[in-house]
Amino acid sequence: MQDTCKPLAGFSYSRAFFEELVDTAMAHAKKLGATDVGAEASEGAGLSVSVRKGELETVERNRDKSLGVTVYLGQRRGNASTSDFSRAAIESTVQAAYDIARFTAEDPVAGLPDEADITPPTEQRDLDLFHPWSITSEQAAEMALACEAAAFAVDKRITNSEGAGVSAQQSHFFSAHTHGFRGGYASSRHSLSVAPIAGKGDGMQRDYWYSSERNACDLAAPEAVGRYAAERALSRLKSRKISTRECPVLFESPLAAGLLGSFTQAVSGGALYRKTSFLVDSLGKDVFPGHIDIAEDPFIVGGKGSSPFDEEGVRVKARQVVDAGRVQGYFLSTYSARKLGMKTTGNAGGSHNLTLTSRLTRAGDDLDEMLRKLGTGLFVIELMGQGVNYVTGDYSRGASGFWVENGRIAYPVQEITIAGNLRQMFMGIQAVGADAYTYGAKTVGSVLVDRMTVAGN
């Protein structure tokens, strides 16, 4: 067991110190007359190193700390924070939150989560989220240089680089509030990336690749990341424009995770109660074809979206968000749930480890097989811009990728726009590949959409 009175590796403060800090803030708020109060103390530390064309570019170390306090006076809420952990600063911060609450209008749904929804300490699982990486700046630079060198070594047509980088980040927090919640944990996230450039002049093409893990031991080898990034850049040389047309579109798996993210945003509480989503009142309705399922699991050991509780200390649970194409649940915090007259789903702070799957997917449905299913159409590997209107579902993004004929890549394409409507795009998903990729906290294979407008020449 970790000694809570001693700081964890790489940190300046212990769990016990944070508990005392939080308790001091909460006690002072109650003394001032707060009806309810919550507080959170946190600390983050990290190292980021970047190189370019064989030379060290930047070495950045970050260390930050914060105490945030939320005070309730009935149904009036005030929040303030500080990076000063002195007693005087704590009391001043609590006073500021209290004063903000005094002059804030009442909100009938404001307040802490119901006590029945709180995750007790006995239910707070250890999900193996903390793996500190004691890498030095010299070692990080050596790793980044090896990654970039591997990209240059693939082919003489790799002529330049936007650089390579290594990042090692970790944080921990403790949170509590007067409805009985007490909890916190440490977590880490480490990454390696490179962005090589192929070709010369007007024919230059760039691409990138990366590896990101909680445990640095699980990162891909620098040489493998560099080689793959170079191969991606080389594959885009001699890209063409194509004429405007309608055709099926295959989204590469990292981009397909973005489609899953669009669904998540559209069925999240804030968008729903503000009625700024094209999926308002979609609960119990078919949004995807019957072969599509979406699952959420906060308890995946080491998962990038894993958590023993949500940001309010509310219970989280594994659940089926979409079952056979039908929406079974939203993503709600306590506040958004009350606004909608519903119950919190334990999603204050966002979703937890989402996986989109198709009941039609077979083990052999790798990328080559997905290209065969695409037949003749567009295979997209890069999207640009933020052209998604969540009120209407209209979707329009700059794109590049490959034109595919008879199930085989014919040539690379660039300077095109793909457009459609997310409602039709979701219902138009014909297949999901077995080439599942985890992008952030979302896991999905390549996704084939039956028809979109591709605007070119």
QUICORBEL-V701459 format. One record per residue. RES is the residue in three letters. SS is DSSP state (H for helix, E for strand, C for the rest). NEAR is the number of other C-alpha atoms within 10 Angstrom. Layout:
RES | SS | NEAR
RES | SS | NEAR
This chain:
MET | C | 3
GLN | C | 8
ASP | C | 10
THR | C | 14
CYS | C | 12
LYS | C | 14
PRO | C | 15
LEU | C | 18
ALA | C | 13
GLY | C | 15
PHE | C | 17
SER | C | 13
TYR | C | 19
SER | C | 19
ARG | H | 24
ALA | H | 15
PHE | H | 16
PHE | H | 24
GLU | H | 21
GLU | H | 13
LEU | H | 20
VAL | H | 24
ASP | H | 18
THR | H | 16
ALA | H | 27
MET | H | 27
ALA | H | 15
HIS | H | 17
ALA | H | 25
LYS | H | 17
LYS | H | 10
LEU | H | 12
GLY | C | 12
ALA | C | 22
THR | C | 16
ASP | E | 20
VAL | E | 28
GLY | E | 25
ALA | E | 26
GLU | E | 25
ALA | E | 26
SER | E | 21
GLU | E | 21
GLY | E | 20
ALA | E | 18
GLY | E | 22
LEU | E | 21
SER | E | 20
VAL | E | 25
SER | E | 24
VAL | E | 25
ARG | E | 21
LYS | C | 17
GLY | C | 17
GLU | E | 11
LEU | E | 18
GLU | E | 14
THR | E | 13
VAL | E | 17
GLU | E | 11
ARG | E | 13
ASN | E | 10
ARG | E | 14
ASP | E | 11
LYS | E | 18
SER | E | 16
LEU | E | 25
GLY | E | 21
VAL | E | 28
THR | E | 28
VAL | E | 33
TYR | E | 25
LEU | E | 20
GLY | C | 16
GLN | C | 18
ARG | E | 21
ARG | E | 25
GLY | E | 21
ASN | E | 21
ALA | E | 19
SER | E | 20
THR | E | 17
SER | C | 16
ASP | C | 13
PHE | C | 15
SER | C | 11
ARG | H | 12
ALA | H | 9
ALA | H | 16
ILE | H | 24
GLU | H | 18
SER | H | 17
THR | H | 24
VAL | H | 31
GLN | H | 21
ALA | H | 19
ALA | H | 24
TYR | H | 27
ASP | H | 17
ILE | H | 20
ALA | H | 22
ARG | H | 18
PHE | C | 11
THR | C | 13
ALA | C | 11
GLU | C | 14
ASP | C | 11
PRO | C | 11
VAL | C | 15
ALA | C | 17
GLY | C | 22
LEU | C | 21
PRO | C | 21
ASP | C | 13
GLU | H | 14
ALA | H | 11
ASP | H | 19
ILE | E | 22
THR | C | 21
PRO | C | 17
PRO | H | 13
THR | H | 6
GLU | H | 11
GLN | C | 17
ARG | C | 12
ASP | C | 13
LEU | C | 17
ASP | C | 18
LEU | C | 22
PHE | C | 19
HIS | C | 20
PRO | C | 23
TRP | C | 21
SER | C | 13
ILE | C | 14
THR | C | 12
SER | H | 19
GLU | H | 12
GLN | H | 13
ALA | H | 22
ALA | H | 25
GLU | H | 17
MET | H | 21
ALA | H | 29
LEU | H | 27
ALA | H | 20
CYS | H | 29
GLU | H | 31
ALA | H | 22
ALA | H | 20
ALA | H | 30
PHE | H | 23
ALA | H | 14
VAL | H | 16
ASP | C | 14
LYS | C | 9
ARG | C | 17
ILE | E | 22
THR | E | 15
ASN | E | 20
SER | E | 23
GLU | E | 16
GLY | E | 23
ALA | E | 32
GLY | E | 26
VAL | E | 29
SER | E | 23
ALA | E | 26
GLN | E | 22
GLN | E | 24
SER | E | 22
HIS | E | 22
PHE | E | 22
PHE | E | 24
SER | E | 24
ALA | E | 21
HIS | E | 23
THR | C | 17
HIS | C | 18
GLY | C | 16
PHE | C | 19
ARG | E | 21
GLY | E | 19
GLY | C | 22
TYR | C | 19
ALA | E | 19
SER | E | 21
SER | E | 24
ARG | E | 21
HIS | E | 24
SER | E | 19
LEU | E | 28
SER | E | 22
VAL | E | 31
ALA | E | 25
PRO | E | 30
ILE | E | 25
ALA | E | 26
GLY | C | 19
LYS | C | 13
GLY | H | 7
ASP | H | 7
GLY | H | 11
MET | C | 19
GLN | E | 22
ARG | E | 21
ASP | C | 22
TYR | C | 21
TRP | E | 19
TYR | E | 21
SER | E | 19
SER | E | 21
GLU | E | 20
ARG | C | 24
ASN | C | 20
ALA | H | 20
CYS | H | 11
ASP | H | 11
LEU | C | 16
ALA | C | 15
ALA | C | 14
PRO | H | 25
GLU | H | 19
ALA | H | 17
VAL | H | 24
GLY | H | 30
ARG | H | 22
TYR | H | 19
ALA | H | 26
ALA | H | 30
GLU | H | 18
ARG | H | 20
ALA | H | 23
LEU | H | 22
SER | H | 17
ARG | C | 23
LEU | C | 20
LYS | C | 15
SER | C | 19
ARG | E | 17
LYS | C | 15
ILE | C | 16
SER | C | 10
THR | C | 14
ARG | E | 13
GLU | E | 16
CYS | E | 17
PRO | E | 22
VAL | E | 27
LEU | E | 32
PHE | E | 25
GLU | C | 24
SER | H | 25
PRO | H | 21
LEU | H | 21
ALA | H | 26
ALA | H | 27
GLY | H | 16
LEU | H | 18
LEU | H | 19
GLY | H | 15
SER | H | 16
PHE | H | 20
THR | H | 17
GLN | H | 20
ALA | H | 25
VAL | C | 23
SER | E | 24
GLY | H | 28
GLY | H | 20
ALA | H | 18
LEU | H | 24
TYR | H | 18
ARG | C | 12
LYS | C | 15
THR | C | 15
SER | C | 22
PHE | C | 21
LEU | C | 24
VAL | C | 17
ASP | C | 13
SER | C | 17
LEU | C | 16
GLY | C | 13
LYS | C | 13
ASP | E | 17
VAL | C | 23
PHE | C | 22
PRO | C | 17
GLY | C | 16
HIS | C | 18
ILE | E | 24
ASP | E | 20
ILE | E | 23
ALA | E | 17
GLU | E | 23
ASP | C | 19
PRO | C | 24
PHE | C | 20
ILE | C | 17
VAL | C | 14
GLY | C | 19
GLY | C | 20
LYS | C | 22
GLY | C | 20
SER | C | 22
SER | C | 29
PRO | C | 22
PHE | C | 24
ASP | C | 22
GLU | C | 16
GLU | C | 22
GLY | C | 27
VAL | E | 25
ARG | C | 21
VAL | C | 25
LYS | C | 17
ALA | C | 14
ARG | E | 16
GLN | E | 18
VAL | E | 21
VAL | E | 24
ASP | E | 20
ALA | C | 18
GLY | C | 21
ARG | E | 22
VAL | E | 22
GLN | C | 17
GLY | C | 17
TYR | C | 23
PHE | E | 24
LEU | C | 26
SER | C | 25
THR | H | 24
TYR | H | 20
SER | H | 24
ALA | H | 22
ARG | H | 19
LYS | H | 19
LEU | H | 15
GLY | C | 11
MET | C | 13
LYS | C | 16
THR | C | 24
THR | C | 23
GLY | C | 26
ASN | C | 23
ALA | C | 22
GLY | C | 12
GLY | C | 16
SER | C | 26
HIS | C | 26
ASN | C | 23
LEU | E | 26
THR | E | 22
LEU | E | 21
THR | E | 21
SER | E | 23
ARG | C | 12
LEU | C | 13
THR | C | 16
ARG | C | 11
ALA | C | 8
GLY | C | 12
ASP | C | 20
ASP | C | 18
LEU | H | 19
ASP | H | 15
GLU | H | 15
MET | H | 25
LEU | H | 25
ARG | H | 17
LYS | H | 18
LEU | H | 26
GLY | C | 17
THR | C | 19
GLY | E | 26
LEU | E | 28
PHE | E | 26
VAL | E | 23
ILE | E | 18
GLU | E | 16
LEU | E | 18
MET | E | 11
GLY | C | 9
GLN | C | 10
GLY | C | 12
VAL | E | 17
ASN | C | 16
TYR | C | 20
VAL | C | 14
THR | C | 14
GLY | C | 20
ASP | E | 17
TYR | E | 18
SER | E | 23
ARG | E | 18
GLY | E | 18
ALA | E | 21
SER | E | 24
GLY | E | 25
PHE | E | 22
TRP | E | 23
VAL | E | 21
GLU | E | 16
ASN | C | 13
GLY | C | 17
ARG | E | 17
ILE | E | 19
ALA | E | 12
TYR | E | 16
PRO | E | 21
VAL | E | 22
GLN | E | 21
GLU | E | 15
ILE | E | 21
THR | E | 17
ILE | E | 23
ALA | E | 21
GLY | E | 17
ASN | E | 17
LEU | H | 24
ARG | H | 17
GLN | H | 17
MET | H | 23
PHE | H | 20
MET | H | 17
GLY | C | 18
ILE | E | 21
GLN | E | 21
ALA | E | 24
VAL | E | 30
GLY | C | 28
ALA | C | 22
ASP | C | 19
ALA | C | 22
TYR | E | 19
THR | E | 18
TYR | E | 18
GLY | C | 15
ALA | C | 18
LYS | E | 23
THR | E | 22
VAL | E | 28
GLY | C | 29
SER | C | 27
VAL | E | 29
LEU | E | 25
VAL | E | 21
ASP | E | 20
ARG | E | 20
MET | E | 22
THR | E | 16
VAL | E | 25
ALA | E | 19
GLY | C | 16
ASN | C | 10
